[in-house]
Structure formats: structure tokens, C-alpha cells
Amino acid sequence: MDVMTVCNRKGGMGKSTTVVNLSRHWAAQGKRVLVIDLDSQGHATLGLIGHDAMLAKSPGIHKVLSHDLPIGHTVIQTHYEGLAVIPADLNFNESSLPPDIAILKVKLEQLSDSGFDLVIIDTPPSLSNALLSALACSNWVLVPFIPHSLALMGVMQLSELFKDVALSHNPSLKLIGLLPIMEDRHIRLQKRVINTLSNRFGSSKLLRGIRTNIALAEAFEAGSPIQDYAPKSRGALDYHMLAHELDLMIN
């Protein structure tokens, strides 16, 4: 069971959209995928099971980590075959999570016989125990970012965090790539930021970007992955191509 964390800083733009659309794509390809929503804003939960289900007050991942609750009791099957979610606990105070960042890894071992091929973790956009817990149990890290100067600073900060976690807790942790979102390479600032990151991390770490597409925002508002909401949109095409690119890198 592979584990991928999706994280960013400076507002968290595009993170949950990426989690929702990649998980839906891979489930449609026949993988059994589990999304864990560690961001107490609950955006990935909203995008997969909708507003009403999100407010049903089912126990979520934060209660798993802060109480002795078996993780299997919190798994919710979505409407999409092969795709399940462990929801966020809305308004949970992430600062109250236990300091032991290995707890999530231990809890995930309870799912070793569940048949999931891939776990995708959506993290809060802050340097918190929730983020550290996700990194401590992951094989891969994917970092969506909007190509501007603040995002550049955020990516650099995260790269130092990845190194610390890999050295201290998880030597298997690897950065699978940096994902430009709301991308328009005709904008000079975006080109400059992308070139800076390419020079810093290597061109192989800069992934196929997700272009600006209003259908992505509309799909998320509708509580639907882009593949179902607007399958012929360029947003759906971009996530399809991204998933294919990541498949080649993982496998």
C-alpha cells in the first residue's frame, strides 16, 4: 500500500482539488484508493462526498489520532467505485494533536489487509503535527503551487521540512514532484518562478501543469471530480495527463 501526501503552503490553493481529481482518476483506472483528509477545513471531504455527508458528524481522522479509535471505523465509501475517504473533523484544533508523529503510520498499519492500493493524504497548509504525521508515513510527496513569489518561498520551506523528516523519521520519503496550478506560462512571473524551481530541484521534478480552467472551480463547488462534471474540459485533460505522468514515475 503506497502512501502519497499532497501538501503546500501559503493558502493551500489547488491542494484539495488535486487530491480529489487524482484519486477519482486512479479509482476509475481500477485501483482501490483511500483519501485521508487531514485538513480540518474538509475540502477534500466536500469534494468527494458532498456538503450534507460532510456535516453528518461521522468520526474522522483527527479523532483517530487524538483518541484510541480504530481507523477502520472511520472509512466512508464514496459514490465512486474503488474510492473511499476518511473525512476531516471540522473545526478540530490541530494544535491539540498528540506530539508523536508516528501515530498515523501505526494506525495505517491497521488497514494493511483492507485491499487499498494507494492512500492519498490531504494536509493542512500549515507546519503542524498533522503535516509531520503525514510525511512520516508517506512514500511520496506532491506539492501543488501557484507560480508566484510567495509560493516559491513556501516550496523552499517545505523542501527543508522534507529533508528533516526523511533524516529523522522516514528515510523512504521522496519528493515525486512540484505541480504548477492555475498555470499560464505567457505570464513572465510564472515562467520566472517555474525556472527558478527547475534550477533548484531539477527539471524532472517540475510536473505537467494544471492550466487555469473555471470548470475546475465549478466542479468543486458542485461536489464532483472534474472527470464527472466536465470530462471534456481542459481541466479534466490536465489531470488525466498528470495521473499518467505520476504513474510512470511511481511504477
C-alpha distance (Angstrom), angle and dihedral (degrees) to the residues before:
residue distance angle dihedral
M1 . . .
D2 3.81 . .
V3 3.80 119.7 .
M4 3.82 123.8 -151.5
T5 3.80 124.2 -172.9
V6 3.81 119.5 -155.4
C7 3.79 112.1 -159.3
N8 3.78 144.1 152.8
R9 3.77 142.0 160.4
K10 3.80 138.7 -129.2
G11 3.78 100.2 55.6
G12 3.78 103.0 -23.4
M13 3.82 96.2 -108.5
G14 3.80 115.1 178.8
K15 3.80 95.8 2.1
S16 3.79 99.4 109.5
T17 3.81 92.9 37.2
T18 3.79 88.1 56.4
V19 3.81 92.5 48.4
V20 3.81 92.6 50.1
N21 3.78 96.4 46.6
L22 3.81 98.3 42.2
S23 3.80 92.4 47.1
R24 3.81 91.6 49.5
H25 3.79 92.0 48.3
W26 3.80 94.5 50.1
A27 3.80 92.3 45.5
A28 3.82 88.9 52.3
Q29 3.82 87.7 52.9
G30 3.80 90.3 58.9
K31 3.80 103.0 -94.3
R32 3.79 121.8 130.3
V33 3.79 104.1 -124.7
L34 3.80 131.0 -171.9
V35 3.81 120.8 -165.0
I36 3.81 117.2 -157.4
D37 3.79 113.0 -161.4
L38 3.80 106.1 -152.6
D39 3.81 92.4 163.7
S40 3.81 106.7 95.1
Q41 3.82 89.3 -149.1
G42 3.80 84.0 76.1
H43 3.79 98.2 -145.0
A44 3.80 95.7 144.5
T45 3.81 89.1 48.0
L46 3.80 89.5 51.5
G47 3.79 92.1 48.7
L48 3.81 93.5 52.2
I49 3.81 107.7 35.6
G50 3.81 103.8 16.3
H51 3.77 136.4 -120.3
D52 3.81 99.8 -68.5
A53 3.80 94.5 50.0
M54 3.79 90.2 45.6
L55 3.81 89.8 57.8
A56 3.81 93.9 49.0
K57 3.83 89.6 99.3
S58 3.77 94.6 -128.9
P59 3.82 110.5 164.4
G60 3.77 112.0 -93.0
I61 3.76 142.1 -167.5
H62 3.80 96.4 -73.1
K63 3.80 91.0 59.8
V64 3.81 88.9 48.3
L65 3.79 89.3 57.3
S66 3.80 98.2 40.4
H67 3.83 98.1 39.7
D68 3.78 134.4 38.4
L69 3.81 92.5 -98.5
P70 3.83 120.4 143.9
I71 3.78 109.1 -117.1
G72 3.79 92.6 -136.6
H73 3.82 90.3 66.3
T74 3.81 91.0 65.5
V75 3.83 100.9 51.2
I76 3.82 112.7 116.7
Q77 3.80 121.4 -167.2
T78 3.80 112.1 -134.2
H79 3.79 125.5 -144.2
Y80 3.81 87.9 -96.7
E81 3.79 118.7 87.5
G82 3.79 112.7 -112.4
L83 3.80 94.9 11.9
A84 3.82 124.1 107.4
V85 3.79 133.6 167.2
I86 3.78 137.5 -154.3
P87 3.81 100.9 -150.1
A88 3.75 129.5 -135.9
D89 3.79 120.4 -107.1
L90 3.78 100.8 -119.8
N91 3.81 117.0 -127.0
F92 3.80 91.3 7.4
N93 3.79 111.5 157.0
E94 3.79 102.3 -121.4
S95 3.80 91.4 -163.8
S96 3.82 88.0 69.4
L97 3.81 93.5 63.0
P98 3.83 114.7 117.2
P99 3.82 114.5 -91.5
D100 3.82 92.7 -124.7
I101 3.80 103.6 98.1
A102 3.82 91.8 -170.6
I103 3.82 92.9 72.2
L104 3.81 95.0 89.6
K105 3.80 91.3 51.1
V106 3.81 90.1 52.1
K107 3.81 91.1 47.8
L108 3.81 92.1 50.2
E109 3.78 89.6 56.2
Q110 3.82 86.0 67.2
L111 3.82 86.4 67.1
S112 3.81 95.6 52.1
D113 3.81 91.3 109.1
S114 3.80 95.6 41.5
G115 3.79 95.6 95.2
F116 3.81 97.1 -119.9
D117 3.79 113.6 149.7
L118 3.78 96.3 -167.7
V119 3.80 138.0 19.2
I120 3.82 117.3 -159.2
I121 3.80 116.6 -165.2
D122 3.80 122.3 -157.0
T123 3.81 108.7 -156.3
P124 3.81 134.6 -163.2
P125 3.82 115.5 -98.7
S126 3.80 91.4 -117.3
L127 3.79 134.7 85.7
S128 3.79 96.4 -104.4
N129 3.79 140.9 137.4
A130 3.79 87.8 -96.6
L131 3.80 91.0 61.4
L132 3.81 92.7 43.1
S133 3.81 90.5 49.5
A134 3.81 90.5 53.2
L135 3.79 93.0 49.3
A136 3.80 92.0 46.9
C137 3.82 91.9 61.1
S138 3.82 101.3 35.4
N139 3.77 134.1 102.1
W140 3.78 94.2 -163.9
V141 3.81 139.9 28.6
L142 3.80 123.9 -155.7
V143 3.81 118.6 -168.8
P144 3.84 118.8 -162.1
F145 3.79 113.7 -165.5
I146 3.78 140.3 170.6
P147 3.82 106.2 -124.4
H148 3.79 102.0 -114.1
S149 3.79 134.2 110.7
L150 3.82 97.1 -93.8
A151 3.79 91.0 52.5
L152 3.80 89.0 50.0
M153 3.80 89.7 58.4
G154 3.80 90.9 46.9
V155 3.81 93.5 52.1
M156 3.80 91.1 49.9
Q157 3.82 90.7 51.0
L158 3.80 91.5 49.3
S159 3.80 92.2 49.7
E160 3.80 90.1 59.1
L161 3.80 89.8 48.4
F162 3.83 91.0 51.7
K163 3.80 90.3 53.1
D164 3.80 92.0 50.2
V165 3.81 93.2 49.3
A166 3.81 92.5 45.1
L167 3.80 91.7 50.9
S168 3.80 96.9 43.1
H169 3.81 107.0 29.9
N170 3.80 117.2 2.8
P171 3.82 120.7 30.5
S172 3.83 89.3 176.3
L173 3.82 92.4 65.6
K174 3.81 114.2 117.0
L175 3.80 133.7 176.4
I176 3.79 103.7 -124.1
G177 3.78 93.4 -173.2
L178 3.77 155.1 -53.7
L179 3.80 114.9 -100.2
P180 3.82 120.2 -154.1
I181 3.80 110.5 -148.8
M182 3.80 130.3 -171.1
E183 3.76 81.5 25.1
D184 3.80 124.9 -176.1
R185 3.78 111.9 161.9
H186 3.79 90.7 -169.0
I187 3.81 85.7 76.3
R188 3.80 108.4 89.2
L189 3.81 95.0 -147.4
Q190 3.80 91.2 54.4
K191 3.80 92.0 49.2
R192 3.80 90.4 49.2
V193 3.81 93.9 50.3
I194 3.82 93.0 46.1
N195 3.81 91.3 48.4
T196 3.81 90.6 49.5
L197 3.81 91.6 52.3
S198 3.80 91.4 44.4
N199 3.80 90.0 54.7
R200 3.80 91.6 45.5
F201 3.82 99.7 46.3
G202 3.81 103.0 18.4
S203 3.79 128.3 -97.7
S204 3.82 91.3 -93.9
K205 3.83 89.8 67.5
L206 3.83 93.8 57.1
L207 3.79 105.6 89.5
R208 3.78 131.7 -156.1
G209 3.80 104.6 -73.6
I210 3.80 130.4 -121.9
R211 3.78 108.5 -123.8
T212 3.78 124.2 -139.5
N213 3.81 106.9 -84.8
I214 3.80 125.7 164.0
A215 3.81 90.0 -152.7
L216 3.82 89.1 70.8
A217 3.79 91.5 59.1
E218 3.81 91.7 43.4
A219 3.80 91.6 50.6
F220 3.77 92.3 51.2
E221 3.80 91.6 49.0
A222 3.81 88.1 51.5
G223 3.81 91.1 51.1
S224 3.78 92.3 -117.6
P225 3.81 135.1 119.6
I226 3.79 112.3 -113.2
Q227 3.84 91.5 -114.9
D228 3.80 89.2 66.0
Y229 3.79 99.6 33.5
A230 3.79 99.7 47.3
P231 3.82 110.0 -1.5
K232 3.81 93.6 174.2
S233 3.80 95.7 49.5
R234 3.78 122.0 110.5
G235 3.80 88.2 -117.1
A236 3.82 89.7 61.3
L237 3.82 90.4 46.0
D238 3.81 92.2 49.5
Y239 3.80 93.6 51.6
H240 3.81 90.9 45.1
M241 3.80 90.3 54.0
L242 3.80 91.9 44.0
A243 3.81 92.2 52.6
H244 3.80 89.8 50.6
E245 3.82 90.8 50.2
L246 3.81 91.7 49.9
D247 3.80 91.3 47.6
L248 3.79 89.9 58.1
M249 3.79 91.4 49.3
I250 3.82 96.0 46.7
N251 3.79 96.8 42.1
